[in-house]
Structures are given as C-alpha cells and as structure tokens.
C-alpha cells in the first residue's frame, strides 16, 4: 500500500502510540478509516460520472489510465514493440538493410 511495507507500518504504528497514546489511537484510526472510505467513494463517483458522460465506448475506463506517466509509458512501449517488429521483419525474409553507398540488386530479366 503506497510503497509502504510491513516494517515501515510497524514503525509508524509505534510512533503513533508514542505520540497520541493508546487511549486516543483507536479514535484516530477510526477517523483515518472514514476519511479513506470517503476519498474512495469520491474517486469511484468521479469515475462513474466520467464513464457515463463519455458513453459506452469508454465503459472500461480506469482513472489510472488518465495518468500522463501511464500514457507516455504505454506509447513508448508500443513504439518499442513496433520497432522490434520492423527490425525482425527483414531477417525473416532473408533480407538485410543496404550499407551506405551499396546499390540494390538488379535483375535484368525481371524488368
């Protein structure tokens, strides 16, 4: 969750017990849980409203799809895959790219 592992959570819990005390900690935990639920509800409502406004062709839209970093990574990955496919294509046919200054093969019978 948020890149926080079990050891980090244990340290956070220990510091929270020291700062707030064991008497107030359950109330703060309950309030934090309520805030997380409200934030999740707002995000889900925004996603559902966006889906309904955009129409059925965007029914599988997720909010993380709108993250610019995700969009850039997706397009870079697609471009790299396309470059790999194009690079592998001549090898499958037994062709190789021409060197600088090299003339392409010429077949007088074919012309």
C-alpha contacts under 8 A as a table, 3 or more apart, distances in Angstrom:
res1	aa1	res2	aa2	distance
1	X	4	X	5.64
1	X	5	X	7.34
4	X	8	X	5.95
4	X	9	X	6.70
5	X	8	X	5.47
5	X	9	X	6.28
6	X	9	X	5.07
6	X	10	X	6.20
7	X	10	X	5.10
7	X	11	X	6.37
8	X	11	X	5.14
8	X	12	X	6.21
9	X	12	X	5.04
9	X	13	X	6.08
10	X	13	X	5.10
10	X	14	X	6.11
11	X	14	X	5.06
11	X	15	X	6.17
12	X	15	X	5.21
12	X	16	X	6.07
13	X	16	X	5.01
13	X	17	X	6.22
14	X	17	X	5.22
14	X	18	X	6.36
15	X	18	X	5.04
15	X	19	X	6.06
16	X	19	X	5.11
16	X	20	X	5.73
16	X	21	X	7.29
16	X	25	X	7.26
17	X	20	X	5.53
17	X	21	X	4.80
17	X	22	X	5.61
17	X	25	X	6.63
18	X	21	X	5.52
18	X	22	X	7.96
20	X	23	X	7.72
20	X	24	X	6.00
20	X	25	X	6.02
21	X	24	X	5.94
21	X	25	X	6.23
22	X	25	X	5.32
22	X	26	X	7.50
23	X	26	X	7.03
24	X	27	X	5.51
24	X	28	X	6.44
25	X	28	X	5.13
25	X	29	X	6.10
26	X	29	X	5.05
26	X	30	X	6.15
27	X	30	X	5.09
27	X	31	X	6.26
28	X	31	X	5.08
28	X	32	X	6.11
29	X	32	X	5.05
29	X	33	X	6.15
30	X	33	X	5.10
30	X	34	X	6.27
31	X	34	X	5.07
31	X	35	X	6.23
32	X	35	X	5.11
32	X	36	X	6.25
33	X	36	X	5.14
33	X	37	X	6.21
34	X	37	X	5.09
34	X	38	X	6.18
35	X	38	X	5.10
35	X	39	X	6.11
36	X	39	X	5.10
36	X	40	X	6.09
37	X	40	X	5.11
37	X	41	X	6.08
38	X	41	X	4.96
38	X	42	X	6.16
39	X	42	X	5.10
39	X	43	X	6.20
40	X	43	X	5.09
40	X	44	X	6.10
41	X	44	X	5.13
41	X	45	X	6.05
42	X	45	X	5.09
42	X	46	X	6.11
43	X	46	X	5.12
43	X	47	X	6.14
44	X	47	X	5.05
44	X	48	X	6.08
45	X	48	X	5.13
45	X	49	X	6.06
46	X	49	X	5.14
46	X	50	X	6.07
47	X	50	X	5.10
47	X	51	X	6.13
47	X	61	X	7.97
47	X	62	X	7.14
47	X	63	X	6.47
48	X	51	X	5.05
48	X	52	X	6.17
49	X	52	X	5.13
49	X	53	X	6.14
50	X	53	X	5.15
50	X	54	X	6.11
51	X	54	X	5.27
51	X	55	X	6.18
51	X	56	X	7.54
51	X	58	X	6.12
51	X	59	X	5.80
51	X	61	X	6.75
52	X	55	X	5.40
52	X	56	X	7.47
52	X	59	X	7.89
54	X	57	X	7.54
54	X	58	X	6.22
55	X	58	X	5.95
55	X	59	X	6.95
56	X	59	X	5.05
57	X	60	X	7.93
58	X	61	X	5.32
61	X	65	X	6.96
62	X	65	X	5.39
62	X	66	X	7.48
63	X	66	X	5.50
63	X	67	X	7.33
64	X	67	X	5.31
64	X	70	X	7.35
65	X	70	X	6.41
65	X	71	X	6.91
66	X	70	X	7.35
66	X	71	X	7.06
67	X	70	X	5.32
67	X	71	X	6.44
68	X	71	X	5.04
68	X	72	X	6.16
69	X	72	X	5.19
69	X	73	X	6.11
70	X	73	X	5.12
70	X	74	X	6.05
71	X	74	X	5.12
71	X	75	X	6.25
72	X	75	X	5.23
72	X	76	X	6.06
73	X	76	X	5.12
73	X	77	X	6.01
74	X	77	X	5.17
74	X	78	X	6.15
75	X	78	X	5.04
75	X	79	X	6.08
76	X	79	X	5.08
76	X	80	X	6.12
77	X	80	X	5.11
77	X	81	X	6.16
78	X	81	X	5.12
78	X	82	X	6.10
79	X	82	X	5.06
79	X	83	X	6.11
80	X	83	X	5.04
80	X	84	X	6.15
81	X	84	X	5.02
81	X	85	X	6.20
82	X	85	X	5.05
82	X	86	X	6.16
83	X	86	X	5.07
83	X	87	X	5.97
84	X	87	X	5.01
84	X	88	X	6.09
85	X	88	X	5.17
85	X	89	X	6.11
86	X	89	X	5.18
86	X	90	X	7.53
87	X	90	X	6.68
87	X	91	X	7.60
88	X	91	X	5.42
88	X	92	X	6.53
89	X	92	X	5.41
89	X	93	X	6.81
90	X	93	X	5.26
90	X	94	X	6.22
90	X	95	X	4.90
90	X	96	X	6.03
90	X	97	X	7.78
91	X	94	X	5.01
91	X	95	X	5.70
91	X	96	X	6.60
92	X	95	X	7.51
98	X	102	X	5.97
98	X	103	X	7.52
98	X	104	X	7.16
99	X	102	X	5.31
107	X	110	X	5.46
107	X	111	X	6.92
108	X	111	X	5.60
